């Protein structure tokens, strides 16, 4: 029998919803029960009001969950009609959210040092993991990539979480390394003094494929949080399939975090 999804419908209220970078917003919602149940790397499916013709929820990762305050922080990119409506939700607005969804990060037992690599709006689930590592006293370094400086988020938040090195890269060279964040990540992984035994990544698929290959070369375990349209959020619609060495798997139940060496990139 398949494992039933832990996701349930929860009411939420918007606390804040503000732009933090170019076309990127930070949404804070109050959903106390869900905030207590979320684990780093899981996802949420938000119902966004404003279009009666739109039947699907929007799947989003989260950057932080505060069980004491009952709040969840969600960073999202405005990339279409649904997220445009989400950006218009004001404090006090209400709707429903399905969660917790999927399988999150699994830090290896005995992990001594981690490397986190995030590209674009792949930052939130990696930042959530960073806070978990920092709370556990596990040293970690971070590489962040974005198209341009005005679209890069999370650098200060990773430092606040306890990161050692935070290396930045932009496609246009406006901040940090001129090019992809896979380059500084490769330099760190090949630094004999660092000895990473765990790598976690989220972002564009070519970036994650490269990071997975570099981690394998460095004999480090690697997890990747993949992006798929997880329409239902609980394994019924089969729209979020990921090809793995063990066959096709649904991201909403078996992911979104996968063993990167098992994904067919």
C-alpha positions, 0 to 999 in steps of 0.5 A: 500500500502507498504511504498516505500523504500527511498533507491537510487543508489549513486556513491561513492569514497573510501577515506580510507580503512585500517585495525583497528583490527584483520580481521576488516577494516574501510572504509571511502567513499565519497557520499555527498547526501547519507551522508546527508540522513542517520540516525543512525541504517540504512544500506547500500548495496555496490557494490564491483567490481572485480567479474563479477559473483557476482551479489549481493551487500554487506549489511553493517551498518555504524559507522558515517556519516558526512553531512558537509564532505560528507563522511560515515565511515563503519567498516566491518569484512573480512569474505568471498570473497565479503568482501575480495574484499572490503578490496582490494579497494584503495583510489580513487576507485569508485563504487555504493552504495544503501541507505539509507536502512531500519529503524534505532534506535528510542530513546524513548521520555524523555529517561534519561539514555541508555545502549548500548551493542555491540558484535563483528562487531555489534559495528558500528550501536551502535557507531552511536547511541552513537554519537546521544545520546551524541549530545542530552546530554543523559547519556549512558553506553556501554558494548562491547564484542569480541572473543579476545582483537585483535578483539575488536573495538570501546572502545575509540570511545565510550568514545569520544562520551561521554560514562560514563562507557565503560565495555569490555569483551572477550571470551578468557579473554585477555581484560576485563571480561573473558566471554560474555559482557552480564555479565557486562551488567546484572550487570549494568542493576541491579544497582539500581543507574543507572535506564536505561530506554532504551537499544540498542544492536547489535551483535550475536543473542544469545547475543541480546536475552539475553539482550532483556530478561534482559532489559524486567526484568529491565522494560527498552525498548529495540531495537535490530539491527538484521543481515540478508542477505538483498540482494536487500535492498528494500523489493523485494527479501524476503531473510531477514525475521525476525520472530516477534510476529506480523508475519514475517517481512523483515529486510531491510524495517521493520528493521534492528532495531526492538523492541527487545520484539517483535522479536521471539528469 
